[in-house]
Amino acid sequence: MYQYRRRLTREVSFGPISLGGYQPIRVESMTNTHTADVDATVAQCRRLRDAGCEIIRLTVPTEKDADSLRLIRDRLRGEGIDTPLVADIHFSARAAMKAVEFVENIRINPGNYASRPKRSPGEDYTDEEYRAELEYVRGEFLPLVEKARRLGVSMRIGTNHGSLSDRIVSRRGNSPDGMVEAALEFARMAEEAGYHDILFSMKSSNVRVMIQAYRLLVERADSELRYAYPLHLGVTEAGDGDEGRIKSAMGIGALLEDGLGDTIRVSLTEDPVNEVPVGFAIVKKYNDFYLIKGERAHLPLKHLLEADWKGKNSGTDALFAPFSPFSYARRLSSPVELAGIPVGGDAPPAVETALHVPLSDLEGATAEALQRLRPDLGEQAIRSEFVSIPVGSREDLQAFDALLARLGDAAGRVNASTADTGVFTELLKREVAKVRLDIAEEELLPKELVSSLALSGRPAVEFSFIHNAAGIAAPAAVLGMLAQKARSLSVDRVFLSVLSDTGLFATRKLVSECLRLGISLPVVVRFRSTERDRLSVLIQSAVQAGSLFSDGIGDMISLESVLEPADEINLALNILQGARIRMSKTEFISCPGCGRTYFDLEKAAASIKGRMAHLKGLKIGIMGCIVNGPGEMADADFGYVGAGKNRISLYVGRECVEENLPEDEAVERLIGLIRERGRWVDKVEG
């Protein structure tokens, strides 16, 4: 929980490369052309190879598509392109048996492979029916296993949250537990047949579900199966633009930080070539660590999950684990009100961003603070609730007071920060929301400092440990001591935070220490990026801050980066929305499309977002086909799903209410459905 160590897995072959073991984390993508269109698919594979893609997946819905797959492979190999190919199979065992001849890896979905017609909703399986269905699946699956073994082809057993079989759902629900059991059933069959060239995936469009499913898989698979098999990571139906990149980085990055993952795919509703640089940006840190540290970057075969999460050790780390890895529960904290805004408790996390312009430029600082706070645009504005302003010296105090005067009523949402204890004491006299004291590792605080808080006026106080050196014990120990002192003086308007490039681990340790001490003060999740590249800022922030919120840790998010104010605020809000803890805009659950999609998915997604992005809190699914669509958008309010060539079906919740609409009518009809259900609001311009 508190350091990076990669789980050591069985190495699995993918033609000219392999993954798992001590191999770097591989980046893959998937074509969205029709596999039957050999020319278009070869051209897209060529572009993916040129972008650096290490593994290319193609959908194979029918035996005819498998025939096309052979032509595609031969063309690519003839051009000297040896990038491993993966056949993506849903439903058809016959297509799988043919496709396995032409690829280096075959992906099957245990939720629908060799599936029978669905039962009526809620219809249970008797024990005998359950066993009979499983034996039927075994009979369909083992011939593929034997053929894959004979041909030297590896296999991904890839569960999707939205496409579990009726049999699994009847016993385990549409849940992480059901996802894991579906995959393990197929893995047990493969192992019994002596086939071990397998890997797993546990994909969901819900970041929290996806993270929990992979962790649960590792916990069970490493104790039940013969080998620790590699993991393919991905957030399915992540969407497009910044939202898709942030959501993907949150889910994938959280697991990579746990040491889990051997290959990844970023699923964007865009040209698949765009997925590749995002994937490499996500894995760069971990592959660099591998290159520098070598074998020391790995654990023994049994991962630390067993010690830290299952509580097999007797230390305090297990006793006071900062979160549950297999289910979501928000950390309980004491509520504090700042400028009329509740923070902590069950309130949605607040957003704070930092002023870039120095106080010496009073005009510029005022303009930027107002741009971030946007007090003139009311509650519907996308804005930062608080702005952090550094006051580095006594000389800055005069300019700071002048800035507060210029901000007027908005000054109440200012958070002042300093590392100077003398300036800190002076700031406590100002009418601001919160005063932050930055504490460096080598500094000792004056004994009188915390005592002075009992006499302070309006501002809340945040103790922020600036963590620059190795080791994570110091921030938790120092902040825990300060929290205890504040409690002894009945000072309860106190926040705690750690500012570090390893903020995920250090903040987990802080929360663990608070649990040990019985302290429930709110925690600010801070991340400061020094990167100049925009994509790197998005990814690092999403991983370090987003992972914490996905595990229920954090009462306020505070970002500092080179991004423009609007981009920085949107980044914070996208992280909170990705963790499903604060819905500030429409949630679009949109798939990347593949050869099963028979309408212009990117165009449709852009049109729907352009018309409906203002519907705060509404969840809309945009799916290329029915394979995973209705399931992955199970918690969506409305759905737009491909039903054939230029044909669309519309859903309200899980119910299909309009079938086979012409594509050019579907968006307007979707808006009509939203209006009819009383969920539409007109867009406010400006």
SULGIDA-V708825 format. One record per pair of residues at least 6 apart in sequence whose C-alpha atoms are under 7 Angstrom apart, sorted by the first residue. I is the first residue (numbers start at 1). J is the second residue. Records with the same first field share a line. If there is no record, write none. Layout:
# SULGIDA-V708825
I = J + J
This chain:
# SULGIDA-V708825
1 = 258 + 308 + 505
2 = 505 + 509
3 = 505
4 = 257 + 258 + 259
5 = 259 + 297 + 298 + 299
6 = 259 + 260 + 297 + 298 + 299
7 = 259 + 260 + 298 + 299 + 301 + 303
8 = 21 + 298 + 299 + 300 + 301
9 = 20 + 21 + 228 + 229 + 230 + 301
10 = 20 + 21 + 227 + 228 + 229 + 230
11 = 18 + 19 + 20 + 21
12 = 18 + 19 + 20 + 154 + 197 + 198
13 = 19 + 154
14 = 84 + 104 + 105 + 154
15 = 84 + 104
19 = 26 + 262
20 = 230 + 262
24 = 287
25 = 262 + 263 + 283 + 287
26 = 54 + 262 + 263 + 264
27 = 53 + 54 + 55 + 263 + 264 + 265 + 276 + 279 + 280
28 = 53 + 54 + 55 + 56 + 264 + 265 + 276
29 = 53 + 55 + 56 + 57 + 265 + 272 + 275 + 276
30 = 56 + 57 + 58 + 272
31 = 41 + 44 + 57 + 58 + 272 + 594
32 = 593 + 594 + 595
33 = 40 + 41 + 594 + 595
34 = 41 + 595 + 596
35 = 41 + 58 + 59 + 60 + 65 + 68 + 69 + 595
36 = 65 + 68
38 = 68 + 72
42 = 72 + 76
47 = 273
48 = 273
49 = 83
51 = 273 + 276
53 = 276
54 = 83
55 = 83 + 84 + 85
56 = 83 + 84 + 85 + 86
57 = 85 + 86 + 87 + 88
58 = 86 + 87 + 88
59 = 87 + 88 + 89 + 594 + 595
60 = 66 + 87 + 88 + 89 + 95
61 = 89 + 90 + 92 + 95
62 = 92 + 95
63 = 94 + 95 + 98
66 = 95 + 98 + 99
69 = 102
70 = 102
73 = 102
84 = 104
85 = 103 + 104 + 105
86 = 103 + 104 + 105 + 106 + 107
87 = 99 + 103 + 105 + 106 + 107
88 = 106 + 107 + 108
89 = 96 + 107 + 108 + 109
90 = 108 + 109 + 112 + 113
91 = 112 + 113 + 114 + 115
92 = 113 + 114
93 = 113 + 114 + 140
97 = 144
100 = 106 + 148
104 = 153 + 154
105 = 153 + 154 + 155
106 = 154 + 155 + 156
107 = 155 + 156 + 157 + 158
108 = 156 + 157 + 158
109 = 157 + 158 + 159
110 = 157 + 158 + 159 + 182 + 183 + 186
111 = 159 + 163 + 164 + 165 + 182
112 = 163 + 164 + 165
114 = 137 + 140
118 = 166
124 = 170
125 = 167 + 170
130 = 167
145 = 190
148 = 154
149 = 195
154 = 197 + 198
155 = 197 + 198 + 199
156 = 198 + 199 + 200
157 = 183 + 199 + 200 + 201
158 = 200 + 201 + 202
159 = 179 + 183 + 201 + 202 + 203
160 = 202 + 203 + 204
161 = 174 + 179 + 203 + 204 + 632
162 = 628 + 630 + 631 + 632
163 = 628 + 631
164 = 174 + 179
168 = 178 + 182
169 = 178
172 = 178
176 = 209 + 212 + 213
177 = 213
179 = 202 + 213
180 = 213 + 217
190 = 196
198 = 229
199 = 229 + 230 + 231
200 = 230 + 231 + 232
201 = 231 + 232 + 233
202 = 210 + 213 + 214
203 = 210 + 234 + 235 + 236
204 = 210 + 235 + 236 + 632
205 = 235 + 236 + 237 + 238 + 589 + 632
207 = 235 + 251 + 578 + 579
208 = 550 + 579
210 = 235 + 251
211 = 251 + 255
212 = 325 + 326 + 327
215 = 325 + 326
216 = 326
219 = 305
222 = 228 + 302
228 = 301
230 = 261 + 262
231 = 261 + 262 + 263
232 = 261 + 262 + 263 + 264
233 = 252 + 261 + 263 + 264 + 265
234 = 248 + 252 + 264 + 265 + 266
235 = 248 + 251 + 266 + 267
236 = 267 + 591
237 = 267 + 589 + 590 + 591 + 592
238 = 244 + 247 + 248 + 267 + 268 + 589 + 590 + 591
239 = 268 + 269 + 588 + 589 + 590 + 591
240 = 268 + 269 + 270
243 = 574
244 = 268
246 = 538 + 539 + 542 + 575
247 = 578
248 = 266
249 = 282 + 539 + 542 + 543
250 = 542 + 543 + 546 + 547
253 = 282 + 543
254 = 543 + 547
255 = 261
264 = 279
265 = 279
266 = 275 + 279
267 = 275 + 592
268 = 275 + 591 + 592
269 = 590 + 591 + 592 + 593 + 602
270 = 592 + 602
281 = 536
282 = 539
289 = 297
290 = 297
306 = 312
307 = 313
308 = 317 + 318
309 = 318
311 = 318 + 319
320 = 512 + 515 + 516
321 = 512
322 = 508 + 511 + 512
323 = 551
328 = 551 + 552
329 = 552
330 = 552 + 553
331 = 552 + 553
332 = 345 + 520
333 = 344 + 345 + 520 + 521 + 522
334 = 344 + 345 + 520 + 521 + 522
335 = 342 + 343 + 344 + 345
336 = 342 + 343 + 344 + 493
337 = 343
338 = 433
339 = 412 + 413 + 433
343 = 349 + 350 + 555
344 = 522 + 555
348 = 581 + 582
349 = 554 + 555 + 556 + 557 + 582
350 = 385 + 555 + 556 + 557
351 = 384 + 385 + 386 + 556 + 557 + 558 + 572
352 = 384 + 385 + 386 + 387 + 388 + 557 + 558 + 559
353 = 384 + 386 + 387 + 388 + 558 + 559 + 560 + 569
354 = 387 + 388 + 389 + 559 + 560
355 = 368 + 369 + 387 + 388 + 389
357 = 364 + 365
358 = 365
359 = 365 + 396 + 399 + 400
360 = 399
362 = 403
366 = 403 + 406 + 407
369 = 387
372 = 383 + 384 + 387 + 565
373 = 383 + 384 + 385 + 386 + 387
374 = 383
375 = 410
383 = 569
384 = 569
385 = 413
386 = 413 + 414 + 415
387 = 413 + 414 + 415
388 = 414 + 415 + 416 + 417
389 = 415 + 416 + 417
390 = 416 + 417 + 418
391 = 397 + 416 + 417 + 418
392 = 418 + 420
393 = 423
394 = 423
404 = 411
411 = 432
412 = 431 + 432 + 433
413 = 432 + 433
414 = 432 + 433
415 = 432 + 433 + 434 + 435
416 = 434 + 435 + 436
417 = 435 + 436 + 437
418 = 424 + 436 + 437 + 438
419 = 437 + 438 + 439
424 = 437
427 = 435
428 = 435 + 456 + 457 + 459
429 = 457
431 = 458 + 459
432 = 459
433 = 459 + 460
434 = 459 + 460 + 461 + 462
435 = 459 + 460 + 461 + 462
436 = 461 + 462 + 463 + 464
437 = 462 + 463 + 464
438 = 463 + 464 + 465 + 466
439 = 464 + 465 + 466
440 = 465 + 466 + 467
441 = 466 + 467
450 = 485 + 486
453 = 491
454 = 489 + 491
460 = 493 + 494
461 = 493 + 494 + 495
462 = 494 + 495 + 496
463 = 479 + 495 + 496 + 497
464 = 496 + 497 + 498 + 499
465 = 475 + 497 + 498 + 499
466 = 498 + 499 + 500
467 = 475 + 498 + 499 + 500
468 = 500
472 = 506
475 = 498 + 510
476 = 509 + 510 + 513
479 = 496
480 = 513 + 514
486 = 492
494 = 521
495 = 521 + 522 + 523 + 524
496 = 522 + 523 + 524
497 = 523 + 524 + 525 + 526
498 = 506 + 507 + 526
499 = 526 + 527
500 = 527
503 = 527 + 544
504 = 544 + 545 + 548
514 = 520
522 = 555
523 = 554 + 555 + 556
524 = 554 + 555 + 556 + 557 + 558
525 = 545 + 554 + 556 + 557 + 558
526 = 557 + 558 + 559
527 = 541 + 545 + 558 + 559 + 560
528 = 559 + 560 + 561
529 = 537 + 560 + 561
530 = 561
531 = 537
532 = 562
538 = 571
542 = 575
546 = 575 + 579
548 = 554
549 = 579
550 = 579
557 = 572
573 = 584
576 = 582
577 = 583 + 584
583 = 616 + 617
584 = 616 + 617
585 = 613 + 614 + 615 + 616 + 617
586 = 613 + 614 + 615 + 616 + 617 + 618 + 619
587 = 617 + 618 + 619 + 620
588 = 619 + 620 + 621
589 = 620 + 621 + 622 + 633
590 = 621 + 622 + 623
591 = 622 + 623 + 624
593 = 601 + 624
596 = 625
597 = 624 + 625 + 642
598 = 642 + 644 + 645 + 646
599 = 645 + 646
601 = 624
605 = 622
608 = 667
614 = 683
615 = 681
618 = 637
619 = 636 + 637 + 638
620 = 636 + 637 + 638 + 639
621 = 633 + 636 + 638 + 639 + 640
622 = 639 + 640 + 641
623 = 629 + 640 + 641 + 642
624 = 641 + 642
625 = 641 + 642 + 643
626 = 641 + 642
629 = 641
630 = 654
634 = 653 + 654
635 = 653
636 = 653
637 = 652 + 653
638 = 651 + 652 + 653
639 = 650 + 651 + 652
640 = 648 + 649 + 650 + 651
641 = 648 + 649 + 650
642 = 648 + 649
643 = 649 + 660
646 = 662 + 663
647 = 660 + 661 + 662 + 663
648 = 659 + 660 + 661 + 662 + 663 + 666
649 = 656 + 658 + 659 + 660 + 661
650 = 656 + 657 + 658 + 659 + 670
651 = 657 + 658
674 = 680
